[in-house]
Amino acid sequence: MSEPCPRCVDLEARVRELEDRIAELKREPPGAGASPPVPPFELKALRLLEHGWGEGWELRPSPPRRAWMTEHPTAYQCLPMVVANQWGWQILSPTDVRASWDGDPHPSSLRVEVDPQWAPAITSRFGRGIVTFSPPWLFRTPRGWDLYCKGPSNRWKPNGSPLEGIIETWWLNYTFTINWKLIEPGELSFARGESLAQQIGRAHV
């Protein structure tokens, strides 16, 4: 009598295991073992400083319009793009900023020209042509929600690329920074009231 096929034995055992698990699931009450529901999204922006370098920053709902789209009105017929424009909140620059980079990776190689009032919050901290903004808010979201921080949707700047990050604001007890990288040696400027970042709620479960 021939020996049973090892693969067939393993397959039969696996089938029995799956059948047993299906039977267990049928016996479990509805919802047992399911992940807890994610609470509704809520964003709290706790302002830590009203004066000095904390003055002048603004937080607003992201608007649906973009200057280049207004010049080409048919662009507003693209609903997904318009929705992306107004999803989340924007952080606005408190002052005019001009950054000049000579291409060297050291932080001192990026010169940031800004009113002295905001010099502590708008700096060259990381090197490699990255200008860093430190807004004066501590953001909080319910458990299960993060903030996706990125550049303004469907808007770009010459020689500037916004860096993106996921911030775990449901537990984080300190602030975070907004960062733009100069793509190549040269200049990058921001005007007072210009959008620096767009923040979007993101469920992580």
Backbone as CSV, one residue per row, in Angstrom:
resi,resn,N_x,N_y,N_z,CA_x,CA_y,CA_z,C_x,C_y,C_z
1,MET,0.862,-1.193,0.000,0.000,0.000,0.000,0.895,1.239,0.000
2,SER,0.621,2.165,-0.899,1.475,3.346,-1.041,1.282,4.298,0.130
3,GLU,2.358,5.052,0.445,2.304,6.050,1.505,1.432,7.233,1.062
4,PRO,0.681,7.854,2.004,-0.126,9.023,1.622,0.772,10.175,1.170
5,CYS,0.268,10.933,0.256,1.025,12.084,-0.272,1.163,13.144,0.820
6,PRO,2.401,13.551,1.184,2.568,14.567,2.248,1.832,15.864,1.959
7,ARG,1.847,16.299,0.705,1.168,17.549,0.351,-0.338,17.414,0.542
8,CYS,-0.868,16.194,0.198,-2.305,15.991,0.367,-2.688,16.009,1.842
9,VAL,-1.840,15.415,2.678,-2.106,15.406,4.121,-2.114,16.827,4.661
10,ASP,-1.121,17.636,4.263,-1.057,19.033,4.720,-2.272,19.820,4.249
11,LEU,-2.682,19.585,3.013,-3.825,20.308,2.459,-5.103,19.951,3.216
12,GLU,-5.286,18.661,3.498,-6.477,18.244,4.231,-6.496,18.842,5.639
13,ALA,-5.324,18.906,6.268,-5.248,19.505,7.600,-5.606,20.987,7.552
14,ARG,-5.143,21.666,6.524,-5.440,23.090,6.383,-6.923,23.326,6.136
15,VAL,-7.531,22.437,5.329,-8.967,22.560,5.071,-9.753,22.376,6.363
16,ARG,-9.368,21.373,7.181,-10.050,21.160,8.458,-9.899,22.372,9.374
17,GLU,-8.692,22.963,9.370,-8.448,24.158,10.192,-9.352,25.309,9.779
18,LEU,-9.488,25.518,8.482,-10.342,26.603,7.988,-11.803,26.329,8.292
19,GLU,-12.222,25.082,8.150,-13.610,24.743,8.459,-13.913,24.972,9.938
20,ASP,-12.953,24.611,10.818,-13.145,24.853,12.249,-13.258,26.343,12.544
21,ARG,-12.418,27.153,11.855,-12.461,28.605,12.095,-13.781,29.196,11.621
22,ILE,-14.293,28.712,10.511,-15.585,29.194,10.012,-16.687,28.866,11.014
23,ALA,-16.620,27.671,11.575,-17.618,27.290,12.577,-17.532,28.187,13.805
24,GLU,-16.312,28.549,14.230,-16.147,29.453,15.375,-16.754,30.811,15.084
25,LEU,-16.502,31.343,13.868,-17.036,32.654,13.509,-18.551,32.656,13.523
26,LYS,-19.142,31.541,13.123,-20.607,31.471,13.137,-21.151,31.499,14.553
27,ARG,-20.370,31.009,15.513,-20.824,30.983,16.906,-20.599,32.307,17.629
28,GLU,-19.654,33.172,17.093,-19.347,34.435,17.757,-20.475,35.431,17.570
29,PRO,-20.790,36.241,18.592,-21.827,37.276,18.428,-21.364,38.336,17.437
30,PRO,-22.320,39.001,16.768,-21.957,40.041,15.796,-21.073,41.118,16.420
31,GLY,-20.024,41.468,15.710,-19.124,42.523,16.169,-18.023,42.067,17.087
32,ALA,-18.045,40.794,17.523,-17.001,40.306,18.428,-15.661,40.308,17.719
33,GLY,-14.644,40.796,18.369,-13.307,40.830,17.785,-13.068,41.976,16.830
34,ALA,-14.092,42.780,16.560,-13.918,43.903,15.631,-13.167,45.041,16.309
35,SER,-12.496,45.849,15.500,-11.789,47.010,16.018,-12.792,48.025,16.549
36,PRO,-12.442,48.744,17.607,-13.369,49.762,18.124,-13.595,50.840,17.072
37,PRO,-14.789,51.421,17.027,-15.073,52.439,16.014,-14.195,53.669,16.199
38,VAL,-13.849,54.282,15.083,-13.058,55.506,15.124,-13.976,56.673,15.451
39,PRO,-13.642,57.504,16.451,-14.514,58.637,16.791,-14.535,59.658,15.666
40,PRO,-15.538,60.521,15.631,-15.584,61.575,14.605,-14.334,62.450,14.666
41,PHE,-13.935,62.968,13.511,-12.743,63.812,13.458,-13.028,65.172,14.085
42,GLU,-12.089,65.633,14.878,-12.142,66.973,15.470,-10.715,67.478,15.588
43,LEU,-10.472,68.698,15.135,-9.138,69.284,15.213,-9.131,70.402,16.243
44,LYS,-8.227,70.295,17.202,-8.023,71.356,18.184,-6.663,71.987,17.929
45,ALA,-6.646,73.299,17.772,-5.408,74.038,17.570,-5.183,74.909,18.802
46,LEU,-4.253,74.506,19.654,-3.973,75.209,20.897,-2.814,76.169,20.668
47,ARG,-3.099,77.446,20.683,-2.065,78.447,20.410,-1.190,78.625,21.640
48,LEU,0.107,78.432,21.458,1.037,78.478,22.569,1.643,79.851,22.792
49,LEU,1.607,80.703,21.763,2.239,82.028,21.870,1.490,83.009,20.997
50,GLU,1.079,84.118,21.570,0.318,85.138,20.841,1.188,86.311,20.407
51,HIS,2.330,86.499,21.052,3.160,87.673,20.784,4.530,87.222,20.261
52,GLY,5.402,88.198,20.009,6.737,87.872,19.514,6.661,87.087,18.215
53,TRP,7.453,86.009,18.116,7.443,85.221,16.876,6.142,84.449,16.679
54,GLY,5.296,84.368,17.724,4.011,83.688,17.593,2.906,84.562,17.036
55,GLU,3.197,85.830,16.802,2.190,86.769,16.305,2.055,86.651,14.783
56,GLY,0.842,86.886,14.276,0.645,87.021,12.839,0.344,85.743,12.074
57,TRP,0.576,84.571,12.676,0.252,83.318,12.002,-1.267,83.171,11.907
58,GLU,-1.731,82.573,10.810,-3.169,82.340,10.656,-3.415,80.903,10.244
59,LEU,-4.552,80.379,10.702,-5.019,79.041,10.349,-6.414,79.206,9.755
60,ARG,-6.633,78.696,8.539,-7.928,78.879,7.878,-8.333,77.601,7.140
61,PRO,-9.640,77.413,6.921,-10.058,76.316,6.038,-9.452,76.522,4.649
62,SER,-9.001,75.472,4.044,-8.361,75.598,2.739,-9.387,76.028,1.689
63,PRO,-9.121,77.077,0.933,-10.101,77.590,-0.038,-10.122,76.735,-1.312
64,PRO,-11.229,76.752,-2.041,-11.332,75.937,-3.248,-10.584,76.500,-4.447
65,ARG,-10.249,77.795,-4.420,-9.705,78.436,-5.610,-8.179,78.504,-5.563
66,ARG,-7.579,78.499,-6.760,-6.150,78.690,-6.956,-5.974,79.699,-8.098
67,ALA,-4.966,80.542,-7.990,-4.788,81.619,-8.974,-4.672,81.075,-10.384
68,TRP,-3.872,80.027,-10.581,-3.691,79.508,-11.943,-4.979,78.888,-12.483
69,MET,-5.818,78.338,-11.592,-7.085,77.766,-12.032,-8.064,78.862,-12.436
70,THR,-8.012,79.992,-11.728,-8.875,81.113,-12.077,-8.519,81.659,-13.455
71,GLU,-7.241,81.587,-13.819,-6.826,82.013,-15.155,-7.285,81.038,-16.234
72,HIS,-7.614,79.810,-15.824,-8.118,78.778,-16.741,-9.393,78.204,-16.115
73,PRO,-10.535,78.930,-16.211,-11.742,78.567,-15.446,-12.231,77.140,-15.674
74,THR,-11.925,76.541,-16.817,-12.385,75.168,-17.036,-11.743,74.204,-16.046
75,ALA,-10.650,74.629,-15.406,-10.012,73.756,-14.414,-10.965,73.458,-13.265
76,TYR,-11.893,74.383,-12.969,-12.825,74.170,-11.870,-13.896,73.131,-12.202
77,GLN,-13.917,72.660,-13.455,-14.840,71.593,-13.821,-14.336,70.229,-13.348
78,CYS,-13.087,70.184,-12.889,-12.529,68.947,-12.359,-12.842,68.879,-10.869
79,LEU,-13.919,68.171,-10.533,-14.371,68.117,-9.148,-13.327,67.517,-8.207
80,PRO,-12.633,66.415,-8.578,-11.627,65.877,-7.649,-10.549,66.892,-7.284
81,MET,-10.159,67.749,-8.252,-9.130,68.733,-7.981,-9.663,69.834,-7.051
82,VAL,-10.895,70.258,-7.278,-11.487,71.294,-6.433,-11.671,70.779,-5.005
83,VAL,-12.092,69.522,-4.861,-12.242,68.933,-3.532,-10.891,68.879,-2.823
84,ALA,-9.839,68.485,-3.554,-8.499,68.428,-2.958,-8.038,69.811,-2.515
85,ASN,-8.395,70.831,-3.286,-8.005,72.196,-2.921,-8.517,72.586,-1.539
86,GLN,-9.754,72.215,-1.232,-10.395,72.716,-0.013,-10.452,71.681,1.106
87,TRP,-9.668,70.640,0.999,-9.672,69.589,2.016,-8.698,69.947,3.129
88,GLY,-9.196,70.209,4.303,-8.328,70.498,5.438,-8.166,71.983,5.704
89,TRP,-7.062,72.307,6.356,-6.771,73.671,6.804,-5.405,74.103,6.314
90,GLN,-5.248,75.399,6.115,-3.974,75.960,5.687,-3.370,76.819,6.795
91,ILE,-2.047,76.770,6.887,-1.292,77.641,7.786,-0.645,78.729,6.932
92,LEU,-0.845,79.992,7.308,-0.381,81.123,6.525,0.851,81.755,7.153
93,SER,1.739,82.225,6.287,2.982,82.842,6.745,2.698,84.160,7.463
94,PRO,3.348,84.403,8.594,3.104,85.646,9.330,3.864,86.839,8.767
95,THR,4.786,86.604,7.839,5.656,87.678,7.367,6.273,87.301,6.025
96,ASP,6.884,88.279,5.367,7.623,87.999,4.139,8.919,87.243,4.467
97,VAL,9.264,86.295,3.606,10.460,85.482,3.821,11.190,85.325,2.483
98,ARG,12.506,85.456,2.539,13.324,85.131,1.363,14.482,84.251,1.806
99,ALA,14.612,83.094,1.156,15.683,82.152,1.464,16.613,82.041,0.261
100,SER,17.920,82.090,0.524,18.938,81.981,-0.530,19.877,80.836,-0.181
101,TRP,20.124,79.954,-1.153,20.939,78.763,-0.904,22.069,78.681,-1.926
102,ASP,23.295,78.376,-1.422,24.438,78.276,-2.340,24.731,76.841,-2.766
103,GLY,23.927,75.896,-2.326,24.094,74.513,-2.748,24.847,73.627,-1.776
104,ASP,25.507,74.219,-0.769,26.243,73.423,0.216,25.249,72.785,1.199
105,PRO,25.509,71.555,1.691,24.546,70.895,2.581,24.483,71.458,4.003
106,HIS,25.452,72.256,4.422,25.477,72.739,5.805,24.344,73.746,6.039
107,PRO,23.729,73.733,7.238,22.634,74.678,7.518,22.999,76.140,7.287
108,SER,24.250,76.516,7.552,24.653,77.918,7.389,24.683,78.352,5.928
109,SER,24.589,77.398,5.002,24.633,77.738,3.579,23.290,78.215,3.048
110,LEU,22.259,78.114,3.867,20.951,78.668,3.511,20.754,79.950,4.311
111,ARG,20.651,81.056,3.632,20.444,82.348,4.293,18.956,82.674,4.283
112,VAL,18.391,82.889,5.468,16.974,83.196,5.598,16.832,84.659,5.985
113,GLU,16.228,85.459,5.097,15.994,86.881,5.356,14.546,87.050,5.817
114,VAL,14.389,87.488,7.064,13.067,87.615,7.655,13.126,88.695,8.730
115,ASP,12.012,89.332,8.990,11.947,90.321,10.066,12.447,89.688,11.357
116,PRO,13.297,90.396,12.122,13.859,89.815,13.351,12.816,89.262,14.318
117,GLN,11.601,89.798,14.291,10.561,89.309,15.193,10.303,87.819,14.996
118,TRP,10.410,87.347,13.723,10.083,85.953,13.417,11.323,85.093,13.188
119,ALA,12.500,85.682,13.384,13.732,84.911,13.156,13.818,83.636,13.999
120,PRO,13.312,83.603,15.244,13.387,82.343,16.000,12.537,81.221,15.404
121,ALA,11.515,81.574,14.609,10.563,80.575,14.121,10.745,80.213,12.656
122,ILE,11.540,80.982,11.929,11.739,80.716,10.497,13.242,80.674,10.269
123,THR,13.788,79.473,10.089,15.237,79.282,10.165,15.729,78.244,9.160
124,SER,17.055,78.128,9.109,17.717,77.014,8.433,18.210,76.079,9.526
125,ARG,17.490,74.985,9.739,17.778,74.097,10.861,18.400,72.772,10.425
126,PHE,17.968,72.267,9.271,18.343,70.906,8.896,19.406,70.825,7.809
127,GLY,19.724,71.944,7.168,20.703,71.908,6.092,20.098,71.433,4.775
128,ARG,20.956,71.280,3.776,20.565,70.811,2.437,19.484,71.675,1.802
129,GLY,19.537,72.967,2.091,18.620,73.902,1.443,17.192,73.805,1.919
130,ILE,16.980,73.450,3.185,15.626,73.325,3.733,15.346,74.506,4.662
131,VAL,14.272,75.244,4.372,13.858,76.340,5.244,12.722,75.820,6.130
132,THR,12.814,76.101,7.432,11.920,75.522,8.426,11.061,76.598,9.086
133,PHE,9.758,76.332,9.140,8.788,77.210,9.795,8.244,76.499,11.027
134,SER,8.178,77.214,12.149,7.680,76.639,13.406,6.415,77.370,13.834
135,PRO,5.240,76.920,13.399,3.994,77.600,13.774,3.703,77.428,15.267
136,PRO,2.984,78.393,15.858,2.820,78.420,17.317,1.615,77.645,17.838
137,TRP,1.298,76.500,17.235,0.149,75.720,17.694,0.571,74.323,18.119
138,LEU,-0.146,73.798,19.068,-0.124,72.376,19.384,-1.450,71.817,18.882
139,PHE,-1.386,70.898,17.928,-2.589,70.342,17.322,-2.945,69.021,18.004
140,ARG,-4.249,68.842,18.237,-4.734,67.613,18.849,-5.911,67.067,18.045
141,THR,-5.920,65.740,17.870,-7.020,65.045,17.200,-7.458,63.875,18.081
142,PRO,-8.671,63.338,17.867,-9.108,62.187,18.659,-8.242,60.955,18.362
143,ARG,-8.254,60.007,19.274,-7.550,58.738,19.050,-8.057,58.098,17.757
144,GLY,-7.128,57.645,16.951,-7.494,57.056,15.665,-7.301,58.003,14.495
145,TRP,-6.954,59.282,14.779,-6.785,60.276,13.719,-5.388,60.900,13.799
146,ASP,-4.743,61.025,12.641,-3.486,61.757,12.497,-3.735,62.995,11.649
147,LEU,-2.707,63.836,11.529,-2.720,64.933,10.567,-1.699,64.655,9.471
148,TYR,-2.138,64.772,8.237,-1.251,64.693,7.074,-0.902,66.130,6.708
149,CYS,0.364,66.510,6.906,0.816,67.878,6.632,1.588,67.888,5.322
150,LYS,1.187,68.745,4.385,1.767,68.790,3.056,1.717,70.218,2.534
151,GLY,2.235,70.416,1.348,2.093,71.715,0.715,0.666,71.932,0.244
152,PRO,0.288,73.176,-0.065,-1.068,73.448,-0.551,-1.372,72.635,-1.812
153,SER,-2.514,71.965,-1.835,-2.876,71.132,-2.989,-2.983,71.960,-4.261
154,ASN,-2.465,71.398,-5.343,-2.571,71.998,-6.685,-2.011,73.421,-6.738
155,ARG,-0.908,73.610,-6.026,-0.223,74.901,-6.054,1.270,74.638,-5.901
156,TRP,2.067,75.331,-6.656,3.512,75.103,-6.639,4.255,76.431,-6.584
157,LYS,5.547,76.336,-6.300,6.397,77.522,-6.234,7.676,77.261,-7.022
158,PRO,8.187,78.269,-7.730,9.469,78.099,-8.408,10.569,77.765,-7.401
159,ASN,11.308,76.716,-7.677,12.482,76.300,-6.904,12.144,75.876,-5.478
160,GLY,10.894,75.511,-5.213,10.536,75.090,-3.873,9.669,73.843,-3.877
161,SER,10.004,72.884,-3.037,9.208,71.674,-2.901,8.869,71.458,-1.424
162,PRO,7.579,71.387,-1.067,7.210,71.173,0.337,7.483,69.732,0.752
163,LEU,7.996,69.539,1.951,8.163,68.209,2.491,6.868,67.798,3.199
164,GLU,6.553,66.514,3.164,5.288,66.016,3.695,5.526,65.092,4.883
165,GLY,4.554,65.033,5.770,4.689,64.153,6.925,3.345,63.821,7.544
166,ILE,3.306,62.687,8.235,2.141,62.278,9.017,2.456,62.546,10.485
167,ILE,1.632,63.354,11.139,1.862,63.721,12.532,0.817,63.026,13.400
168,GLU,1.267,62.283,14.393,0.367,61.517,15.261,-0.194,62.426,16.354
169,THR,-1.069,63.316,15.936,-1.580,64.359,16.825,-2.537,63.837,17.886
170,TRP,-2.904,62.563,17.841,-3.773,62.020,18.890,-3.004,61.778,20.184
171,TRP,-1.656,61.765,20.119,-0.888,61.598,21.349,0.269,62.591,21.471
172,LEU,0.688,63.205,20.369,1.883,64.050,20.354,1.696,65.251,21.275
173,ASN,2.638,65.471,22.181,2.495,66.567,23.156,3.487,67.691,22.901
174,TYR,3.933,67.820,21.651,4.784,68.952,21.284,4.484,69.361,19.852
175,THR,4.987,70.512,19.460,4.689,71.065,18.139,5.538,70.387,17.064
176,PHE,5.228,70.701,15.811,6.021,70.187,14.702,6.322,71.335,13.739
177,THR,7.178,71.078,12.770,7.609,72.128,11.854,7.089,71.878,10.440
178,ILE,7.026,72.958,9.670,6.727,72.922,8.237,8.040,73.166,7.506
179,ASN,8.332,72.373,6.497,9.627,72.472,5.816,9.464,72.520,4.301
180,TRP,10.189,73.453,3.699,10.265,73.553,2.241,11.726,73.396,1.825
181,LYS,11.956,72.613,0.789,13.318,72.425,0.286,13.523,73.183,-1.019
182,LEU,14.603,73.965,-1.081,14.984,74.560,-2.347,15.485,73.441,-3.254
183,ILE,14.969,73.390,-4.459,15.292,72.293,-5.365,16.727,72.386,-5.859
184,GLU,17.190,73.596,-6.081,18.551,73.821,-6.543,19.046,75.145,-5.969
185,PRO,20.344,75.402,-6.005,20.842,76.677,-5.489,20.108,77.863,-6.118
186,GLY,19.807,78.852,-5.292,19.054,80.009,-5.764,18.192,80.546,-4.641
187,GLU,17.026,81.082,-4.990,16.157,81.736,-4.020,14.772,81.120,-3.986
188,LEU,14.135,81.269,-2.845,12.744,80.867,-2.640,12.116,81.903,-1.726
189,SER,10.972,82.461,-2.133,10.334,83.534,-1.364,8.905,83.181,-0.990
190,PHE,8.468,83.714,0.155,7.090,83.587,0.612,6.604,84.976,1.009
191,ALA,5.359,85.283,0.688,4.770,86.562,1.054,3.951,86.410,2.336
192,ARG,3.832,87.483,3.064,2.972,87.481,4.255,1.554,87.073,3.858
193,GLY,0.966,86.135,4.590,-0.376,85.661,4.289,-0.425,84.538,3.272
194,GLU,0.720,84.137,2.753,0.760,83.037,1.784,0.664,81.698,2.512
195,SER,-0.005,80.753,1.871,-0.151,79.431,2.468,1.179,78.686,2.474
196,LEU,1.541,78.174,3.658,2.763,77.389,3.809,2.488,75.892,3.786
197,ALA,1.298,75.496,4.258,1.009,74.071,4.389,-0.491,73.846,4.397
198,GLN,-0.877,72.641,4.059,-2.261,72.199,4.128,-2.303,70.946,5.003
199,GLN,-3.198,70.940,6.002,-3.284,69.842,6.946,-4.605,69.118,6.770
200,ILE,-4.526,67.799,6.670,-5.709,66.978,6.379,-5.812,65.882,7.427
201,GLY,-6.998,65.678,7.980,-7.213,64.591,8.911,-7.133,63.243,8.207
202,ARG,-6.469,62.284,8.870,-6.274,60.953,8.273,-6.498,59.896,9.339
203,ALA,-7.478,59.029,9.133,-7.727,57.948,10.080,-6.630,56.902,9.924
204,HIS,-6.071,56.419,11.048,-4.963,55.472,10.963,-5.344,54.066,11.391
205,VAL,-6.624,53.794,11.601,-7.069,52.428,11.904,-8.177,52.041,10.931
